[in-house]
Amino acid sequence: MTKEELKISVTELLPSASFEEGSEWTTVLTGPDGWDSFARQVRSAPQLDFDYLFCVTAVDWKTHITVVYHLTSTVHRHTLVVKVKLDHDHPEVATVSGIWRTAEFHEREAYDLMGVVFTGHPDLRRLFLTDEWKGWPLRKDYEDPVNMIKL
Amino acid sequence: MIEEIGTTEQGELVVNLGPQHPSTHGVLHLVVTLSGETIKKVEPHLGYIHRSIEKMCESLSYRQFIYVTSRMDYLSSHINNHGCALCVEKGMQIEVPPRAKVIRVLMDELTRLASHQLWWGAMAMDVGALTPFFYAFREREAINDIMEETCGARLTMNYMAPGGVAFDLHPDFQRKVKDFLAFFRTKIDEYDELVTDNIIFQRRMEGIGYLSSEDAISYGCTGPTARGSGVSCDIRKSVPYEVYSQVQFEEVLETGGDCFARYNVRMGEMRQSISIIEQLIDNIPGGEFLAKTKAVLKLPKGEFYSKVETARGEFGVYIISEGGTTPYRIKFRSPGFSNLSALDHMARGHKIGDLVAIMGTLDLVIPDIDR
């Protein structure tokens, strides 16, 4: 599907979605409500068939946190980027690890380094850092005078 | 947090494999739950070499951050650097000179060969054959010598720069690469005679660690791991960068989905890499090797994603720029991270000795996973 066709299909599934212009791929902006069912639909709809989640990124924008999902289809070879905007102090979003199993690790990483809570995740623990670690290192306001070297 | 040693209530034994274990090829820690010798669950514990490279890159300039990425997948350092350089070039719309494009592809393929050679030796060693390890290092040494002459380094190359490559090729480069290919062509047949056709080796590999194509996609596997399950995912074919669209090569696909299929994909890829190098080595265009760029690089506000095919799979670089001289947020999508997530699924029901074979065919590089 072309970018325009993708936009039409996405709007049918999620009327509240808005789009971001100027990037390489079709980029959808949405909130945490309804992301779970929308994810299920883009995965199962045969004309979309986004079966491959290749990247999950959490970004701290100081006022809010976005989780960016990069999806592609191995059948149709089209790509969709979904940005879910979350509250800065209590970032919470439904897990998609039941839909794409790769998300289990990616979401644990986002939790570990950015503090995003994925509700319904089967095993949401720190991935790289120790369980006793305080704070979320990739956030912009994170300070650690002991372990971090200022470059 | 599960009990890390001892027995579970069901009488299953919990064994720690690593972080200091030769078969994990680095500091990977696996907590394995066993019933007798049969694997019930594998849980990777990561982070022993986590350096928070993504955070570090936020305070490095667009020229500097490429150097750090050599330390992720250190066996594919050229290709990591390449992915980052491509992403910066995409953002700044820098046109890379034709000479640099060909040099980059040559370096990428030599790196792929060197990486697969090391994997081949280590793979055979994992299942009990020690001699191939020394054979593989003998051949890899020749590539390292070629790299050393041109790049000044043998492991962390830092050769690709935004706009091209940092220095021109060494005058001996073409001759030495041709000598190496002539030498290695005979050796790769020897590899097949020694290991691939070995019945003991085949018994250790066939039917072990099955991964269906649906699972490979769902777990986000890429590279030889996914291609061993018949998933076509080669970035060099699907989104060709540099001169990959102009050279003839095949995407090696196997449908077995087991360890032997993944092994055969890598063996096939070595032959394809030789073919790519042969097509390009006499056709390196003249001219500039580095495009003229400003001293200080500033990416416009926006988001840029580029991906390349490393020896382990898809390596993605995602830069979010606010218009400054450093990235606002950078994300590295490393192939080993996603491939590792399928390990538990692949290993369940097999014997503990097979776990080492399965890990071997995933070709894990731990700094690439931990970042």
Interface residues (C-beta under 8 A of the other chain):
Chain A: G22 S23 E24 W25 D51 Y52 L53 F54 C55 T57 V59 D60 V68 H70 T74 R77 W100 R101 T102 E104 F105 H106 E109 L113 R125 L127 F128 L129 T130 D131 P137 L138 M148 K150 L151
Chain B: M1 L46 G47 H50 S52 E54 K55 M56 S59 L60 D215 I217 S218 Y219 G220 T222 V231 S232 C233 S238 G302 E303 F304 Y305 E314 G316 Y318 I320 Y328 R329 K331 R333 F337 S338 L340 S341 H345 D370
